[in-house]
Amino acid sequence: MPQGSAEVLEEWKCLKEEYQKLQETHKLYLQKLDEVTKLQNNCSSSISHQRKRQKDMSHLVKKCRKGSSEEDVKMLDEIKEKMMTQQNVFSEMEAFLPKKNGLYLSLVLGNVNVTLLTKQAKFAYKDEYEKFKLYLTVIMLLCSFTCYFFLNYRFLDAILNFLLVWYYCTLTIRESILITNGSRIKGWWVFHHYISAFLSGVMLTWPDGKLYKIFRNQFLSYCLYQSFVQCLQCYYQSGCLYRLRALGERHNLDLTVEGFQSWMWKGLTFLLPFLFFGHFWQLFNALTLFRMAQLPDFKEWQVMMCGSTFLVLFLGNFFTTVAVVRQKLKTRNQKPKSL
Ligand code: COA
């Protein structure tokens, strides 16, 4: 046999061994995957079974409480408290188990599993979401800057509005995935993105008439300002996320560490004036549009529609932000020693 062929044969033997090893490893992987799936199903059904039994138990406790001695009442209260603690543990367990998608995700993605099964994966997804928001916001800031200062064409405004529609729609999907994975995003912020997608859609259909030209510059400067504020907001949210991760404090849902809290308050105090100014700009946009609707040559439905949408955005954003800050102040005052 020539030397070249012997070398090939030797190499082939080596390759074949590696291939066999790979096959075995993959087989083991499939086996483990199967085991994991079985364990997941097992845990999920045990949790629902436990929940059902605890519900029956609560009824029983309630019934027994009437006419029981003081000692028995104490014992029953203890059982009730323990059951409450267990309920929280069930929720924590569920955060790491596959679950059925809600209506919106089922409609958009179908019944694909979106539960991320490790803490690292959850963090990484949230981190990527913040980065996505930041990059898109910078692109939109550049686009609105160009449209405002250099290029006054309706079709370029339409591209900007289309980008906004796409951006907000994408955010609604990503946020639904985040919520499935235990994020505490308030319902309003998700709803806010649906409304913003609608608003940009209406702006997209507004014909290039006299009224559009009157509102154009105000709208573009508002977009510029909003993108700027969103950059600050992204910086704040990513800062919170990184600090939580560094502290290793994030036990799935709850957080409180003094260092983190003081950073959060500093960030929030800096951010809030910009946020409130943006909210009042939304109110100003609504009022401008309502005034435009009074003009004698008013005929486009987009004027009233955008005006009402800006008003809804102002009300929702303003009151939710005030509620968030009040809630944070309340929790801070409850733990004065931790600051
Ligand atoms: N969009 C998306 N997610 C948001 C959000 C928003 N506007 N506000 C809060 N969240 C998320 C947080 O990231 C956090 O998620 P996590 O559980 O996955 O970590 C969760 O909701 C709970 O956040 P919370 O502690 O209530 O607030 P926060 O400290 O993260 O942020 C504000 C507080 C006030 C800075 C924030 O709500 C905000 O920016 N609001 C204003 C938005 C706005 O008005 N935009 C228009 C500007 S013109």
Residues whose N, C-alpha, C, O or C-beta is under 5 A from the ligand:
A	BS01	COA	G182 S183 R184 I185 K186 W189 Q226 V229 Q233 Q237 L275 G278 H279 N317 T321 V324
